[in-house]
Amino acid sequence: MLIRGEDSAINLPSTLTEEEKWHYDLFGYLVFRQVISPAEVEQMLEIANNWFADPDAAPEPVNVTQDEYSGVLNNIQYGDRIFERLSLNEKVLRVVMGLMWNRPRLFNCALVMQKQRPISDDEKERFHRDTSGFDFPDGFHNPHNDYQAGNGQIYSNFVNTAITLVDVPENNGFMCIPGTHKSRIEFPTTVGIDDEWAPAITFELKAGDCLIFSPRLMHGTKFWKVDYPRQVVFNRYQFSFYFNENYNLPIEAHRHCISDDEYELESIQRSEKEFAKRILKKLEKGEELC
């Protein structure tokens, strides 16, 4: 695959397998099992639960917002290095790199909590696409949320990774309509979430599993029906070459809270990043990713 650099075209070998390319192009998502260990899951849950229980205990710049049935921890990678390591997880980054030509930039890191709650009869689950704040008409390429494939390669300049910290039974949590990342037709307002014209699916996941998906998918969240809270870490990446979806990252005032790799991951950079080069070298040597 060739893309035009500042001076010349450079060859970028894909870090995706042919099977992964096929599946992502067809459906718009990939599922990877046990990208983190049970011990890491338990440590993350303990930290997150402490911050939710006592928001003042969360170190800056971690931001805690919550109500009776939901909560969000933003900038968690600055609060504890275990969350930073999650955003730099090589097993996940290999795939993200393959979807955006080895140049990912982390622009958001948040842990989302969702509890079971009363649902009124007229309340419906809904689909959406991520828009970056501006609704491009269907049929037009949103430059901040684009998907293309050609010549056996993929370009997905906005990728979400969702690592669940709890078991997710079927018909709970994340839902999507497979293949809609390529749709250029406006989603009909007459189509409901349980309509046969909207064949939505959910995913049965175990704690430590990772779902990687295109935010161009028509997606949403099912009502949580389990008696323990849903907790999932979302890392959102964009093509580092020129996208800056979140001007707040990296947070210079708290630069000391993150590693050089994390700082590089959050920074706009035209050339390949050093952590990406290391992953490519490991793949070339057949070494195991961590």
N, C-alpha and C positions, 0 to 999 in steps of 0.2 A: 504494500500500500504506500502511495506517495502523497505527501502533502507539501505545499510550498512553504519553505521557511524564509527567514529574512534574506538569506543569500542563495540558497539552493534547495532543491528537493531532497528530502531525507527519507530513508526507508524506516518504517515503523512496524516491526513484527507484532502481530496481535498476541496478546496474552490469553485470549479466549480459545477454547477448543472449538472445533467445527460444530460439535453437538450443542455447545452453549450458544454459539452464534445463531444456529437454526432455531433453538427454542426461544431465545430472547426476541428474535425478529418476528417469530410467529405469534408469541403470546404477550411479550412485553415485560416478563418477569423471570427470575430464576430463584430457586430455593436451595440453600446450602445448610446441611445439618451440622450442628455442634461445632461452630466456628470458635466458641470459647468453652472453657471447662466448667463443670459444676461448681468448683471452688470459686472461680471468677464470678460466676452468676451470683452466688451467695454473698460475696463481698460487695458487689454492686448493689444488690438489694438492701443490704444492711446500711450502706452509706445513704442511698436514696431515701429509705424509710426514716432515717435519722433527720435528714434535711426537711422532709415533709412534716415530720412531727415537731421540729423546732427550726423554722426558717432562719432564725437568727444565727443558728449554728453553721449554716452554709457559708463557706468563705466567699469573699468577693473574687470574681465578678459573677458567681453563680446567682441566677435570678429564680426565685421560687414564686409561682403563682398557683393558687389552688382554690377550689370551693368544696362543697360537701361531697361531690361525686367525681371530681377530676382534678388533675394537677399537672404542671409542667415544670421541669428543672432545665433552664437554659444555661448554656456555657458550662456544662458539667465537666468538660475536658480541662477547664482551668481549676476545678475544685479538687480533683483527685486524679493522679496519673493513670489509674486503672481505666478511666473513661477515655483518656488520651490514647492509651494503647488500643482501645476498641476502635477508635477512628482511624488508627494506623494499622489495623489488623491486616497482615499480608495476604491471608486467604481471601479476604473481602476485597482488598485493594487490587489484587490481581484482576478481578472481574471488572471493577470500576475502571481500572486503567484500560482494559480492553474495550470498554464502551466509549471512552473519550480520549483515544489516541495517546495513552500514557501520560496525560497531563491533567490529573484531577486536582481540584481545589475544594477543600472543605469550607462551606460557607454557613453551616448551621449544625449545631450538635445539641440535642435535647432529649431528655427522658420524659416520656408521656405516661401518665397514670390515669386509668379509667376504672371506675367502680360500677357495680350493679346499682341500678336506680329505678324508681317507678317510671313507667312509660305510659303516657296517655294514649287513648284509642286513636286519636287523630294525628299522633306524632309518627313521622315516617323517616326511615333512613334515606340518605341522599348520596348521589354521586357528584363528583366534581373532577375537574382537571386543575392542576396548579397553574396559575396565570402570571406570576411575577408582578401582580398588581395592575396589569392591563389586559383586558380581554380582546385578544386578536380574534377576528371572525374565523370560524372553521373554514378550512380551505386555504388559509394563510399559514405560513411557517412563523411560529413565535420564536424569535431568535434566542430567547432565554429558556425555552423549553422545546427543543427541536429533536426530532428523530429522523434519521435517514439511514438507508442501507444500499450498498452498491458494490459491485466487483468483489463480492465475498467479504466485505468489511462493514462495520457498523459505526455510526456516529450518533451518540446519544449525549447531548451536552448538558443534561440535567439528570442525575441519577439519585434515587433514594435508597438507602440501606436501612432495614429495620431489624434489629436484633432483639428478639423477645427474651425477657428475663423470667418469664413464667410459662407454664404449659398453656397452649391455646387450643381449646376444643374446636371442632368443626362448627361452623355457623356462628362464630364469634370473631371479634377483632377485624383485621384488615379484610376488605373485599374489593374485587375489581371485575371488570368485564374484559377478559383476555382479548388481545389483539386490537383494542381501541386506541392504542398509542399511535396507530397508523391511520386511523379514521380521519377523514376530512369532511365528514357530514355532521351537521349540528345534531346534538343529541335531542330527540323529540321530547317536547314537554309533556306529551301524552303518555310517555313510557314511564311506568313506575318501577321500583326496585325489584318487585317480585313478578314483573311482567315477563312473559315468555320471549318478548322481543329484547329483553335485557338479561341475558344469561350470566348473571353474576356468580362468582365462586368465592369461597373462603378457603382458608388453609389450616390444616391441623398441624400445629407446631409444638415442639418441645423446647423447654428453656435452653437457650444457647443456640437455637437455630436462627438463620439469617435469611430474610427475604429481600432481594434486590429487584427494584422495579423502576420503570419509566414513569415519571409524574404526568406524562401525557395520557396514561391510562385513565379511563373513567374509573375512579376508585372512591372509596369511602370507608366508614367504620360501622360494623354491625353493633347493635346494642349488646353490651356485655352482660351475659347471663350467668356468670360464675360467681361463687361467693367469696373469692379472693380477687384483689385488684389486678387488672391488666397493667403490666409495666413493660415498656418497650423503648429502646434507645434508637432514635432516628439520627442518622448522619446523612447530610445532604451535600452532594458534590456537584460542581459545575466545571466546565472546560476551563482550565486555568489560563489559557492563552490570552483571553481578553475579557472574560466575564467577572464581574464583581457584584454579585447579587446582594451581598451583605457587607456594607462598608465598615461594619463594626469589628470584623475579624481581619487580621489578628488584633487582639486588644493590647496595644502597646504598653499601657500602664501596668499590665499584669504579664508582661513578656516573661518574667522570671518564673511564672507558674507552669510553663510548658517547655518542652524540649525543642531543640533545633529542628528536628524532623516535623514536629507539630506546627511550629512557626512557618516552616516552608510549605507544609500542606495547606495552611490557611492563606498563604500569600499568592497573589497573581504573579505568574512567572511564564515567560514565553518559551523557555527551554525546558527540556525534561528535568524533573526534580531528582535530587540525589537518592531519595528513598525508592523512587521508581527504577532508577538505574540498578540499585541493589537487588530489587525483586527480579528484574530482568536477568541479572547475572545468576541468581539462584536458579531460575527456571532453565537457563542455558546449561547449568551444571547438573540439573536434576536434583537439586537440594530441596528439602522439605521447607515449606513456608510456615511461619509462626504467626 
